[in-house]
Amino acid sequence: MTACSFYLVTPIALATGQLPLERFLLQLREALSGPHVEALLLRTAGGEAKPQEETLKQQIAGCLKLTQAIGIPLVVEGRADLVQALGCDGVHLSGDKRQVAAVRQALGPSAIVGAGAWDSRHSAMEAGEAGADYIAFGSFDPEPQSPDAELLTWWQELMELPCVAMGGISLENATTLAEAGADFLALRNAVWNHPKGPLAAIEAFAEAVDKNAIG
């Protein structure tokens, strides 16, 4: 087993407007310098307030500048239109197979299309068949809840598509989820709310998943 990678997720405070974009971009630059960070998900909806359209475009532009500089993808939640218009790398959707298939057709084969399946094996398999590039298990809304380790192991044993453990990821469960088969850990609150800053959080997560990795 090799160490899994990290899929950063933008904080609630950015979506609600409590965290100014300029301050967040400083935090993001720090976080992106850490080990195992492979992608960034910009949340646009969910259990927090939705940013105004112009604000959202500014957030995408700011994040895209940083992710492109180091060569990792920026994935935008639910807004395939903005992904296409602003040159982002992909979109994160619900696990609905029809939506996944339609967005895959619209964006083409080179775009990243991710699908959330919560805890549904059936939805996960259908989304994969419809053209998703990864399946996310777990949930942010209404409260963050990490997936069962057994579900990750089941997926890893049967499927080739990468899986993401998403929601409620902490230092306490990171090693267990990585060992169970998560290819990516979606890190949010534990990074942005870390008392020593985002880089210290990323380094702590890297230590947690590295210590039991082989090869």
N, C-alpha and C positions, 0 to 999 in steps of 0.2 A: 504493500500500500504506500502511495506517495501522499504528501500533504495536499489538502484541498486548497483552493484559491478563495479569494475574498471578492464579493460583489457588494460594493458600497451602495448605500441607499441614502438619498438626501433626507435631512431631518425634518421633523414636523414643523419646527419653528420657521423654516424657510417657506413652506407652503402657506402658513398662516400670516406671514409678514412680520413676525416678531424678531426674526433674524435677518438683518440687512444682507443683501446679496454680496456686497463688497466684503463684509466680515466672513460670510460663509466661504467665499472663494479663497480667502487666506487659510481657513481651516482645511478646505478641500486640497489645496496645494500641499499642505503638510501631510495629510492622510495619503495622498497619491504617491508620496515618496517612500511609503512603507513597503515591506515585503508582501508578496502574494496578492497584491491588489491587481485585479484583472479586468474590472468593469465597473461602471457607475450607472445606477438606476435613478432617474429623476422622477419622483412621485408627483403626480398632478392632481390626484383626487383622493379617494379613500376616506378615512375617518376625520380628516382635517379640512380646513377651509381650502377652496380651490383658488389659486392665484388668478388675477385678471389676465386676459389674453396677452396684453403687452408685457406685463410682468413676467409671465411664463416664457415668452420669447426671449426676454433679457436673461432669464435664468439659464435657458438652453444655450444661448450664445456664450455666456460666461463659462459655463461648465464645459462646453465643447472646445473652447480655446485651450483649456487645461488638459482635457483628455486627449485631444489630438496631438498636443506637444509631446506626450509620452507614449502615444500609440495604443491606448486602450479604448474600447468602445463606450459610447454614451447611448444608453437605452432610455427611452421616454415612455412613461406609463400611459397607455391608452390612446395616444395621439399620433396615429399613423400619418395623419395629414401634416403635422408639424415635422415629423421625422423626415418625410419626403421633401417638404418645402425648405427646411433649414439644414439638410445634409447630415442628420444624425445617423447613427449606426444601426439602430433598431428600435423595436417597440415591445413593451411588456403588456400582455393581454390577460383577460380571464381565460379559463380553460375551455370556453365554448368552441367547439370544433368548427362551426360555420364561420365564426369571426376569424379564427386562426387561418382558415383556408382562404377567406376573402382578402385578408391583409397580406398573406403570403403572395397571392396573385398580384395584388396592387403594388407591393414593394419590390417584388422580384427575388431571385434566389440569393443574391448577395447580402440582403438585409438580415439582421438578427430578429427573429420573431420568438419571443418567450411566452410561455403560457403558465398561469397559476392554476393549480389543481386542488389546492387546499389539502384534503385528506382522501380524495376520491381516486381510486385506482382506475376506475372506468374512464373518468374525465381525462386523466393523465394519458392513458393509452390512446384515446380518441384525438387529443390535441397533438400527440406525437405523429399519429397517422395523417393528420391534416396539414402537417408541415412545420410544426414548432421546432426550434433549434435547442430548446431546453425546457424542462418542466420544473416548476417551483412548487414545493410542498410546504405547508405551513401558512400562516396568515398574519397580516398586520392589523386587520380590522375585524370586529370593533376593538379588540385588544390583541396585542402581539402574542402569538402562540406558536411555538416551534413544532415541527412535525415529529411524529413518532419515529424513533430510530428504526423500528422494524419495517416501516414503509420505505425508507431510504434503501435499506438492504434488499428488500423485494425488488425495487426498481433497478438497482445496480446489478442484480443477478440476472435479470431478464432482458433489460433494454440497453441499447448503446447510447441513446441520447443522454447528455449530462443532466444531472438533477441539482436543484438548488434548495438548501434548507433556508426558509424565509420566515422571519417573524420570531421574536423572542430569543434571539441568539445571544448568548452570554458566555463569559469565560467558564462558567460552571458547566455548560452543556456542549461547548464547542468541540472538545475532544471526542465525546461520545457520538456526536452527529457526524464528524469527519470519519471516525472509525466505522460507522454504520454504512457509509457509502456516499455521503454528500460530496459532489464535485466542487460545489461552491457553498460558502456560508454568506448569506446576505446580512451584512453588518450595518446597523443603524444607531439606535440609542446608545449602545455600549461604546461606540466610537465617539460620537459627537458630544456625549455627556461625560466623558472620562475626565476626572479631575486634573490629570496631567497632560491632557490634550490628545488630539486624534492620533498622532504618530505613536505615542506611548501605548495607546489602545491597540493599534494595529500590531505593534511589536509583541505585545502580550498575547494576542490571539495567534500570532505566528509561532510563538514559543509553545503554545498549547497544542497546536495541531502538528507541529514538527517533532515533538518529543517522542511520539509513538509511530512516526512514519518510517518506513523502510525503503531505502533506495531513492 
